Amino acid sequence: MAARSAQFVNRMGQFPGPKKFKQYIVCHVILGIVLFLVYYRVNGGIIPFFLINKIPLLKIGPGTPTLYYFTNAENDGVNIKWFHGANSRLTLRKAMKGDAQMVEADVMLQGQGTDKQSLEPIMAKLPDTTSDINLEEWLALFVTTKKKGFKLDFQSTDAVEITLEKLKAVKHKLQVPVWLHANIIKGPLGHEPRVDGIRFIKHVQRLFPECTLSLGWTTGTHTDLSQKGYTWNMTLDMYHFVHAHEIEPPIVFTVRASLIRNSVPQLKWLTDNTRGSILVYQPEEDKQHVNKELMHIAYRFDPATSFWDISNPDLDEYLNKNRHLSKNELDPLVHMRDNVAFRPMQWLKMGLHVQQHSVLGSEEALVLTSKAVFVLTKGKYRPSPHNILHGRVMFINRKNRPVEQGETGLNIVVRSSKYNDFEHINGIFCFLGMDGQMKVDSRGITPPIKKGHQRFSLSSTDCYGFSVSDAGHEIIFTVDILNDCETFQSVKRERGKHAILRVPVPRDIGDEMHPFIVKLEDSNRYAVIDELHLEYNPKRQPVNVKMS
């Protein structure tokens, strides 16, 4: 034991004294700092250079998501400020000195559309065809900054390829978010697009794929925009364009503030089905009072998926003040719609899941495009006069096909016990036909019910409300003929022309619990169902509900 103690004392004696020990530590700290600075300088950052290109979140460049790049935005698009129309040296200098994180400018060819047109991209917007700054001079300022990203708005197809080639030449120097925008689809009151969408996206994917892609619709102005908006056909055009070209996020859809009043369900459906975001912009020429409309967007869209380019200072201040209190600033019709809108969490998709784009649901609407797929309620319900399924459907002829008598339309099915195969569903079918027929019939159940049939007036807009009640002893099927399904005001439905069909149900069929099923009878039309909810009277005996 004494020998071990002596060895321990000898080892302790080998350590330097207090003064030498401090010198030893200081030298190693200084050496470590020097080595770190050399490494940082050579590597260009703390993260090893070879890892930066392998870990997507570490890539800082044109394709970096805007809210990820500007960390002070706190993952909220309202905190991203925009400078619009930096198309001259003066406005660009003003933009670079200002507090906006994103700078927008328009790009076209010198002399666009005139006999003096050249191959030089310049910063200008029609009707201007000349500018005091070209694209290369404009880009030079963003090569040397890390404080501001930019958005290029293409004004012509001719300018796309050569602009992207010049952009690609400085790509390795750009360390800021880059948005590339084009209006590729004809929108409300809009002209035919000046940019060919197919050529635009193919050039972007080939020359500059690492960016935020911004797509929009051409629009126009009018003294009365109360009935105008981005229609279901317009949003479906955009949806199919995105999927046809396999466009992945980040993708943003740009819309005008003055046209969103009648478009929130359509736009929310579009972003839900493309994993996209929305940019609401207000050009200086728009003088409409759109406070409620902005709050509707703020209420429906997550802060991380909505951007705002608002030119009116008072409106911008209102938006910033109320963005996260939007529920208190809403039009009462928004709350009315909340009570009747389609809720995807309450429904299941069934049928051929390989049938792409056949059932397109979101928090705002359900779009059915094929008879091979259908939806049914997660809950199962016993026949009762207290249960009524309400809905609203608009039929859209996207495929330019004729109406098949007794086939083209929507079926609501009750009392079904077999629904694994879309071609052999049994139950009681309530058919709303585009030929003006409503029918109640049974398939695959015994005893069969007595068929019911009635005609109704066709809607000029192919828009109908419907309700189905399985009261036990009878089916009550109602169809409302509507003149409007797309304006914001249409949620306040007034009872007009309607047809009611009552069909008795034999007692022998039984009263087991079954789901409600909604499906297309054929694939000649798209069915846009933006209202679909089950109503029951809670003051009466509770409905026995079993989750499937």
C-alpha positions as CSV (number, residue, x, y, z in Angstrom):
1,M,0.0,0.0,0.0
2,A,2.9,2.4,0.9
3,A,4.5,1.6,-2.5
4,R,1.3,2.5,-4.4
5,S,1.1,5.8,-2.4
6,A,4.6,6.7,-3.3
7,Q,4.0,6.0,-7.0
8,F,0.9,8.3,-6.9
9,V,3.0,11.1,-5.4
10,N,5.7,10.7,-8.0
11,R,3.1,10.9,-10.8
12,M,1.6,14.1,-9.3
13,G,5.0,15.6,-9.3
14,Q,5.1,15.2,-13.1
15,F,2.3,17.8,-13.7
16,P,3.4,21.4,-14.3
17,G,3.1,23.9,-11.5
18,P,0.3,26.5,-11.4
19,K,2.1,29.0,-13.6
20,K,3.2,26.5,-16.2
21,F,-0.2,24.9,-16.2
22,K,-1.9,28.2,-17.1
23,Q,0.6,28.8,-19.9
24,Y,-0.1,25.3,-21.2
25,I,-3.9,26.0,-21.3
26,V,-3.6,29.4,-22.8
27,C,-1.3,28.1,-25.6
28,H,-3.7,25.3,-26.5
29,V,-6.7,27.7,-26.5
30,I,-4.9,30.1,-28.8
31,L,-3.8,27.2,-31.0
32,G,-7.4,25.9,-31.1
33,I,-8.8,29.4,-32.0
34,V,-6.2,29.8,-34.8
35,L,-7.0,26.4,-36.2
36,F,-10.7,27.0,-36.1
37,L,-10.4,30.4,-37.9
38,V,-8.3,28.7,-40.6
39,Y,-10.8,25.9,-40.9
40,Y,-13.7,28.4,-41.0
41,R,-12.0,30.5,-43.6
42,V,-11.1,27.6,-45.9
43,N,-14.4,25.7,-45.4
44,G,-16.6,28.8,-45.6
45,G,-18.6,28.0,-42.5
46,I,-18.9,25.7,-39.5
47,I,-20.6,22.8,-41.2
48,P,-18.2,20.7,-43.3
49,F,-18.4,21.7,-46.9
50,F,-18.9,18.2,-48.2
51,L,-22.0,17.8,-46.0
52,I,-23.7,21.0,-47.1
53,N,-24.7,19.6,-50.5
54,K,-25.9,16.3,-48.9
55,I,-28.2,17.7,-46.3
56,P,-31.1,19.6,-47.9
57,L,-31.7,21.8,-44.9
58,L,-28.1,23.1,-45.0
59,K,-28.3,24.2,-48.6
60,I,-28.4,28.0,-48.8
61,G,-29.1,29.3,-52.2
62,P,-31.8,30.1,-54.7
63,G,-33.9,27.1,-53.8
64,T,-33.9,27.8,-50.0
65,P,-37.5,28.2,-48.7
66,T,-38.0,31.9,-48.0
67,L,-39.3,31.5,-44.4
68,Y,-36.3,29.2,-43.6
69,Y,-33.9,31.7,-45.0
70,F,-35.3,34.8,-43.2
71,T,-35.3,33.4,-39.6
72,N,-36.5,36.7,-38.2
73,A,-39.8,36.1,-40.0
74,E,-40.6,33.5,-37.4
75,N,-42.1,31.1,-40.0
76,D,-44.9,33.6,-40.7
77,G,-45.4,34.9,-44.3
78,V,-46.9,38.2,-43.0
79,N,-43.4,39.1,-41.7
80,I,-41.9,38.9,-45.2
81,K,-42.0,42.4,-46.7
82,W,-42.0,43.0,-50.4
83,F,-40.8,45.8,-52.7
84,H,-42.8,45.7,-55.9
85,G,-41.7,46.9,-59.3
86,A,-38.0,47.5,-59.0
87,N,-37.7,48.0,-62.7
88,S,-35.2,51.0,-62.8
89,R,-31.9,51.9,-61.2
90,L,-33.7,54.4,-58.9
91,T,-36.3,52.0,-57.7
92,L,-33.7,49.2,-57.3
93,R,-31.5,51.4,-55.1
94,K,-34.5,52.3,-53.1
95,A,-35.4,48.6,-52.7
96,M,-31.9,47.7,-51.6
97,K,-31.8,50.4,-49.0
98,G,-35.3,49.6,-47.6
99,D,-36.4,47.0,-45.1
100,A,-38.2,44.7,-47.5
101,Q,-36.7,41.2,-47.6
102,M,-38.0,40.3,-51.1
103,V,-37.6,42.5,-54.2
104,E,-39.9,42.0,-57.2
105,A,-39.2,43.1,-60.7
106,D,-40.4,42.3,-64.2
107,V,-38.3,41.0,-67.0
108,M,-38.8,41.1,-70.8
109,L,-36.6,41.6,-73.9
110,Q,-35.5,45.0,-75.0
111,G,-38.1,46.4,-77.4
112,Q,-40.5,43.5,-76.6
113,G,-43.0,43.2,-79.4
114,T,-41.6,46.0,-81.6
115,D,-39.4,46.0,-84.6
116,K,-36.5,47.0,-82.3
117,Q,-36.8,43.8,-80.2
118,S,-33.4,42.3,-79.2
119,L,-32.1,39.4,-77.2
120,E,-31.2,41.5,-74.2
121,P,-33.3,40.9,-71.1
122,I,-34.3,44.2,-69.4
123,M,-36.3,45.1,-66.3
124,A,-39.6,46.5,-67.5
125,K,-43.3,45.8,-67.6
126,L,-45.7,46.5,-70.5
127,P,-46.6,49.0,-71.9
128,D,-42.9,50.0,-71.3
129,T,-40.5,48.2,-73.7
130,T,-37.2,49.9,-72.6
131,S,-35.4,50.4,-69.3
132,D,-32.3,52.0,-67.9
133,I,-31.2,48.7,-66.4
134,N,-30.7,45.3,-67.9
135,L,-30.9,41.9,-66.2
136,E,-27.2,41.4,-65.7
137,E,-26.8,44.8,-64.0
138,W,-29.9,44.1,-61.9
139,L,-28.6,40.7,-60.8
140,A,-25.2,42.0,-59.9
141,L,-26.5,43.6,-56.8
142,F,-28.0,40.4,-55.5
143,V,-24.8,38.4,-56.1
144,T,-23.1,40.6,-53.4
145,T,-25.9,40.6,-50.8
146,K,-27.3,38.1,-48.3
147,K,-30.0,40.4,-47.0
148,K,-32.6,40.3,-49.8
149,G,-34.1,37.7,-52.0
150,F,-35.8,38.5,-55.3
151,K,-38.7,37.5,-57.6
152,L,-38.6,37.8,-61.4
153,D,-42.0,38.2,-63.1
154,F,-41.7,37.1,-66.7
155,Q,-43.6,39.3,-69.2
156,S,-43.1,37.2,-72.3
157,T,-42.2,33.7,-73.4
158,D,-39.3,35.1,-75.5
159,A,-37.5,36.3,-72.4
160,V,-37.7,33.0,-70.4
161,E,-34.9,30.9,-71.8
162,I,-32.2,33.7,-72.2
163,T,-33.1,35.1,-68.8
164,L,-32.7,31.7,-67.1
165,E,-29.4,31.1,-68.9
166,K,-28.0,34.4,-67.5
167,L,-29.4,33.5,-64.1
168,K,-27.8,30.1,-64.2
169,A,-24.4,31.7,-65.0
170,V,-24.5,33.4,-61.6
171,K,-26.2,30.7,-59.7
172,H,-23.1,29.6,-57.8
173,K,-22.8,33.2,-56.4
174,L,-26.4,33.6,-55.3
175,Q,-27.1,32.8,-51.7
176,V,-30.6,34.3,-51.4
177,P,-34.1,32.9,-52.2
178,V,-35.1,33.2,-55.8
179,W,-38.7,33.2,-57.0
180,L,-39.6,32.7,-60.7
181,H,-43.1,33.8,-61.6
182,A,-45.3,33.7,-64.7
183,N,-49.0,34.1,-65.3
184,I,-49.7,30.9,-67.3
185,I,-53.5,30.6,-67.1
186,K,-56.3,32.9,-68.1
187,G,-58.0,34.1,-65.0
188,P,-60.9,36.4,-64.0
189,L,-61.3,39.2,-66.6
190,G,-57.9,38.2,-67.9
191,H,-56.3,38.2,-71.3
192,E,-54.6,35.2,-72.9
193,P,-51.3,34.6,-71.1
194,R,-48.2,36.2,-72.6
195,V,-46.1,33.4,-71.2
196,D,-46.6,29.9,-72.5
197,G,-46.8,27.7,-69.4
198,I,-45.4,24.5,-70.9
199,R,-42.3,26.3,-72.3
200,F,-41.9,28.2,-69.1
201,I,-41.8,25.2,-66.8
202,K,-39.7,23.1,-69.1
203,H,-37.0,25.9,-69.3
204,V,-37.1,26.3,-65.5
205,Q,-36.8,22.6,-64.9
206,R,-33.9,22.4,-67.3
207,L,-31.9,25.6,-66.5
208,F,-32.8,26.7,-63.0
209,P,-34.8,24.1,-61.0
210,E,-33.6,25.2,-57.6
211,C,-36.0,28.0,-57.0
212,T,-39.4,28.9,-55.6
213,L,-41.8,28.5,-58.5
214,S,-44.6,31.1,-58.5
215,L,-47.6,30.6,-60.8
216,G,-50.5,32.8,-61.5
217,W,-53.5,33.7,-63.6
218,T,-53.9,36.7,-65.9
219,T,-56.5,39.1,-64.5
220,G,-58.3,42.4,-65.4
221,T,-60.2,45.2,-63.7
222,H,-63.8,46.2,-63.5
223,T,-65.8,48.6,-61.4
224,D,-67.8,45.7,-59.9
225,L,-65.9,42.6,-58.9
226,S,-68.5,41.3,-56.5
227,Q,-69.3,38.3,-58.7
228,K,-65.8,37.7,-60.0
229,G,-63.1,35.4,-58.7
230,Y,-60.9,32.4,-59.4
231,T,-63.4,29.8,-60.5
232,W,-63.3,26.0,-60.0
233,N,-62.4,25.6,-63.6
234,M,-59.5,28.0,-63.3
235,T,-58.1,26.3,-60.2
236,L,-58.6,22.8,-61.8
237,D,-56.6,24.1,-64.8
238,M,-53.8,25.0,-62.4
239,Y,-54.0,21.8,-60.5
240,H,-53.7,19.6,-63.6
241,F,-50.8,21.8,-64.9
242,V,-48.8,21.3,-61.7
243,H,-49.3,17.5,-61.6
244,A,-48.8,17.1,-65.3
245,H,-45.3,18.6,-65.0
246,E,-44.6,16.9,-61.6
247,I,-43.9,20.3,-59.9
248,E,-42.7,19.9,-56.3
249,P,-42.6,22.4,-53.5
250,P,-41.7,25.1,-52.9
251,I,-44.5,26.4,-55.2
252,V,-46.6,29.5,-54.7
253,F,-49.8,30.6,-56.3
254,T,-50.1,34.4,-56.7
255,V,-53.6,35.9,-56.5
256,R,-55.0,39.5,-56.4
257,A,-56.6,40.7,-53.2
258,S,-59.5,42.2,-55.0
259,L,-60.5,38.8,-56.5
260,I,-60.3,36.5,-53.5
261,R,-63.7,37.2,-52.0
262,N,-65.3,34.4,-54.0
263,S,-62.3,32.2,-54.3
264,V,-61.1,31.1,-50.8
265,P,-62.5,27.5,-51.0
266,Q,-61.0,27.0,-54.5
267,L,-57.6,28.4,-53.5
268,K,-57.4,26.4,-50.3
269,W,-58.4,23.3,-52.1
270,L,-55.6,23.9,-54.7
271,T,-52.9,24.5,-52.1
272,D,-54.0,21.5,-50.1
273,N,-53.7,19.2,-53.1
274,T,-50.4,20.6,-54.4
275,R,-48.6,21.2,-51.0
276,G,-48.3,24.8,-52.2
277,S,-48.5,28.3,-50.6
278,I,-50.4,31.4,-51.6
279,L,-49.2,35.0,-52.2
280,V,-51.9,37.7,-52.0
281,Y,-50.9,40.9,-53.8
282,Q,-52.5,44.2,-54.1
283,P,-51.4,46.4,-57.0
284,E,-51.5,50.1,-56.6
285,E,-54.4,50.4,-59.0
286,D,-56.7,48.3,-56.8
287,K,-58.7,50.6,-54.6
288,Q,-61.2,48.0,-53.3
289,H,-61.8,47.7,-49.6
290,V,-60.6,44.1,-49.0
291,N,-60.1,44.0,-45.2
292,K,-62.6,41.1,-44.7
293,E,-61.2,39.2,-47.6
294,L,-57.7,39.3,-46.2
295,M,-59.0,38.1,-42.9
296,H,-60.7,35.2,-44.6
297,I,-57.4,34.1,-46.2
298,A,-55.6,34.6,-42.9
299,Y,-58.3,32.5,-41.1
300,R,-58.1,29.6,-43.7
301,F,-54.3,29.5,-44.4
302,D,-51.5,28.6,-42.1
303,P,-49.1,31.5,-41.4
304,A,-46.3,29.4,-43.0
305,T,-48.2,29.0,-46.3
306,S,-49.4,32.5,-46.9
307,F,-47.4,35.5,-48.1
308,W,-48.7,39.1,-48.5
309,D,-47.6,41.8,-51.0
310,I,-49.8,44.7,-50.0
311,S,-49.2,48.2,-51.5
312,N,-51.7,50.1,-49.3
313,P,-49.9,51.1,-46.1
314,D,-53.2,51.3,-44.1
315,L,-54.2,47.9,-45.3
316,D,-50.8,46.4,-44.6
317,E,-51.0,47.8,-41.0
318,Y,-54.5,46.4,-40.6
319,L,-53.2,43.0,-41.8
320,N,-50.2,42.9,-39.4
321,K,-52.4,44.0,-36.5
322,N,-55.2,41.4,-37.1
323,R,-53.4,38.5,-38.8
324,H,-53.5,36.3,-35.8
325,L,-56.9,37.6,-34.6
326,S,-58.6,37.0,-37.9
327,K,-61.5,35.0,-36.4
328,N,-62.7,38.2,-34.8
329,E,-62.7,40.2,-38.0
330,L,-64.5,37.7,-40.3
331,D,-67.6,38.2,-42.3
332,P,-70.5,36.3,-40.6
333,L,-70.9,34.2,-43.8
334,V,-67.5,32.6,-43.1
335,H,-68.8,31.1,-39.8
336,M,-72.0,30.1,-41.7
337,R,-69.9,28.2,-44.2
338,D,-67.9,26.5,-41.3
339,N,-71.1,24.8,-40.3
340,V,-71.8,23.2,-43.7
341,A,-68.4,22.7,-45.4
342,F,-66.9,19.3,-46.2
343,R,-64.7,18.0,-43.4
344,P,-62.2,15.3,-44.7
345,M,-61.6,13.9,-41.2
346,Q,-65.2,12.6,-41.2
347,W,-64.9,10.7,-44.4
348,L,-63.0,7.7,-45.9
349,K,-61.8,7.2,-49.5
350,M,-62.7,3.8,-51.0
351,G,-62.3,2.1,-54.3
352,L,-59.4,1.9,-56.7
353,H,-56.6,3.9,-55.0
354,V,-54.4,3.6,-58.0
355,Q,-56.9,5.9,-59.8
356,Q,-54.8,9.1,-59.7
357,H,-56.6,12.4,-59.1
358,S,-60.0,10.6,-58.6
359,V,-60.8,11.9,-55.1
360,L,-59.4,15.3,-54.3
361,G,-60.3,16.4,-50.8
362,S,-59.3,19.3,-48.7
363,E,-60.5,21.3,-45.7
364,E,-62.8,23.2,-48.1
365,A,-64.2,20.9,-50.7
366,L,-64.2,17.4,-52.2
367,V,-63.7,16.9,-56.0
368,L,-64.8,13.5,-57.4
369,T,-63.5,12.8,-61.0
370,S,-64.1,9.0,-61.4
371,K,-66.8,6.5,-60.7
372,A,-64.1,4.0,-59.6
373,V,-63.5,5.8,-56.3
374,F,-66.0,7.0,-53.7
375,V,-66.3,8.4,-50.1
376,L,-68.2,7.1,-47.1
377,T,-68.7,8.4,-43.6
378,K,-66.4,7.1,-40.9
379,G,-69.4,6.9,-38.7
380,K,-72.2,4.3,-39.1
381,Y,-75.8,5.4,-38.5
382,R,-79.1,3.6,-37.7
383,P,-82.1,4.7,-39.9
384,S,-83.7,7.7,-38.1
385,P,-85.7,10.7,-39.1
386,H,-83.2,12.8,-37.1
387,N,-80.3,12.1,-39.4
388,I,-80.1,14.1,-42.7
389,L,-77.1,14.3,-45.0
390,H,-76.9,17.7,-46.7
391,G,-74.7,18.7,-49.6
392,R,-74.1,21.0,-52.5
393,V,-72.6,19.8,-55.8
394,M,-71.5,21.6,-59.0
395,F,-70.9,19.4,-62.0
396,I,-68.1,20.5,-64.3
397,N,-67.7,19.1,-67.9
398,R,-63.8,19.0,-68.0
399,K,-63.8,16.1,-70.4
400,N,-66.2,17.6,-73.0
401,R,-68.5,14.6,-72.9
402,P,-72.3,14.4,-73.3
403,V,-74.7,13.7,-70.6
404,E,-75.7,10.0,-70.5
405,Q,-79.4,9.7,-69.7
406,G,-79.9,8.1,-66.2
407,E,-76.1,7.7,-65.8
408,T,-74.3,11.1,-65.5
409,G,-74.8,12.4,-62.0
410,L,-74.3,11.8,-58.3
411,N,-75.4,8.9,-56.1
412,I,-76.0,9.1,-52.3
413,V,-76.2,5.6,-50.9
414,V,-77.8,4.5,-47.6
415,R,-78.3,1.0,-46.0
416,S,-75.2,-0.4,-47.7
417,S,-73.5,-3.5,-46.2
418,K,-71.2,-4.2,-49.2
419,Y,-69.0,-1.4,-50.4
420,N,-65.5,-2.9,-50.9
421,D,-66.0,-3.1,-54.7
422,F,-67.1,0.1,-56.4
423,E,-69.0,-1.9,-59.1
424,H,-70.9,-4.0,-56.6
425,I,-72.1,-1.6,-53.9
426,N,-75.5,-2.6,-52.4
427,G,-78.0,-0.4,-50.7
428,I,-80.6,2.2,-51.4
429,F,-79.4,4.7,-54.1
430,C,-80.6,8.3,-54.4
431,F,-79.5,9.5,-57.8
432,L,-79.2,13.2,-58.8
433,G,-79.0,13.2,-62.6
434,M,-77.7,15.9,-64.9
435,D,-80.6,15.0,-67.2
436,G,-83.1,16.4,-64.7
437,Q,-84.0,13.1,-63.1
438,M,-84.0,12.2,-59.5
439,K,-84.4,8.5,-58.7
440,V,-84.5,6.2,-55.6
441,D,-83.8,2.6,-56.2
442,S,-82.3,-0.4,-54.4
443,R,-79.5,-2.8,-55.5
444,G,-78.5,-6.1,-53.9
445,I,-80.9,-5.9,-50.9
446,T,-84.0,-7.9,-50.3
447,P,-86.8,-7.2,-50.4
448,P,-86.2,-4.5,-53.0
449,I,-87.9,-1.2,-52.5
450,K,-90.5,0.3,-54.8
451,K,-88.6,2.5,-57.3
452,G,-89.2,6.3,-57.1
453,H,-88.7,8.7,-59.9
454,Q,-89.3,12.4,-60.4
455,R,-88.1,15.2,-62.8
456,F,-86.7,18.6,-61.8
457,S,-85.8,21.8,-63.6
458,L,-82.2,21.9,-64.7
459,S,-79.8,24.5,-63.2
460,S,-78.2,27.0,-65.6
461,T,-75.0,26.6,-63.6
462,D,-75.1,22.8,-63.1
463,C,-75.3,23.6,-59.4
464,Y,-77.6,21.7,-57.0
465,G,-78.2,21.3,-53.3
466,F,-79.4,17.9,-52.0
467,S,-80.5,16.2,-48.8
468,V,-81.1,12.6,-48.0
469,S,-83.0,11.3,-44.9
470,D,-83.2,7.6,-44.2
471,A,-86.2,7.9,-41.8
472,G,-86.5,4.2,-41.4
473,H,-89.9,3.7,-42.9
474,E,-89.2,5.9,-45.9
475,I,-86.4,7.7,-47.8
476,I,-86.8,11.4,-48.2
477,F,-84.7,12.8,-51.1
478,T,-84.7,16.5,-51.8
479,V,-82.9,18.4,-54.7
480,D,-82.6,22.2,-54.7
481,I,-82.0,24.0,-58.1
482,L,-79.4,26.6,-57.5
483,N,-78.2,29.5,-59.6
484,D,-74.9,29.9,-58.0
485,C,-72.3,27.7,-56.3
486,E,-69.2,29.8,-56.6
487,T,-69.7,33.3,-55.0
488,F,-69.1,33.9,-51.4
489,Q,-72.7,35.0,-51.0
490,S,-74.0,31.7,-52.2
491,V,-73.4,30.0,-48.9
492,K,-76.5,32.0,-47.7
493,R,-78.7,29.7,-49.6
494,E,-82.3,30.8,-50.2
495,R,-84.9,28.1,-50.8
496,G,-86.1,28.4,-54.4
497,K,-87.1,25.7,-56.8
498,H,-86.8,22.3,-55.4
499,A,-88.1,18.7,-55.8
500,I,-88.9,16.2,-53.1
501,L,-89.1,12.4,-53.6
502,R,-90.5,10.1,-50.9
503,V,-90.1,6.4,-51.3
504,P,-91.4,3.9,-48.7
505,V,-89.0,1.3,-47.3
506,P,-90.2,-2.3,-46.4
507,R,-89.8,-3.1,-42.7
508,D,-88.2,-6.4,-43.7
509,I,-85.0,-4.6,-44.8
510,G,-84.0,-4.1,-41.2
511,D,-82.4,-1.2,-39.4
512,E,-78.8,-2.1,-39.0
513,M,-76.1,0.6,-38.8
514,H,-74.6,1.7,-42.1
515,P,-72.5,4.5,-43.5
516,F,-73.5,7.2,-45.9
517,I,-71.8,6.8,-49.3
518,V,-71.3,9.5,-52.0
519,K,-70.1,8.6,-55.5
520,L,-70.3,9.5,-59.2
521,E,-72.4,7.1,-61.3
522,D,-70.2,7.7,-64.3
523,S,-67.0,9.6,-65.1
524,N,-68.4,12.1,-67.6
525,R,-68.3,15.0,-65.2
526,Y,-66.3,16.3,-62.2
527,A,-68.4,16.7,-59.1
528,V,-67.2,19.6,-56.9
529,I,-68.9,19.1,-53.5
530,D,-68.1,22.1,-51.2
531,E,-70.8,21.5,-48.7
532,L,-71.3,18.0,-47.1
533,H,-72.4,17.5,-43.6
534,L,-74.6,15.3,-41.5
535,E,-77.3,17.1,-39.5
536,Y,-79.1,15.6,-36.5
537,N,-81.4,17.1,-33.8
538,P,-79.6,16.8,-30.5
539,K,-82.7,17.8,-28.5
540,R,-84.3,14.4,-29.4
541,Q,-83.1,10.9,-28.5
542,P,-79.4,10.7,-29.3
543,V,-78.4,9.0,-32.5
544,N,-76.5,5.8,-31.9
545,V,-73.2,6.3,-33.8
546,K,-70.4,3.7,-34.1
547,M,-67.1,4.7,-35.6
548,S,-65.9,2.2,-38.3
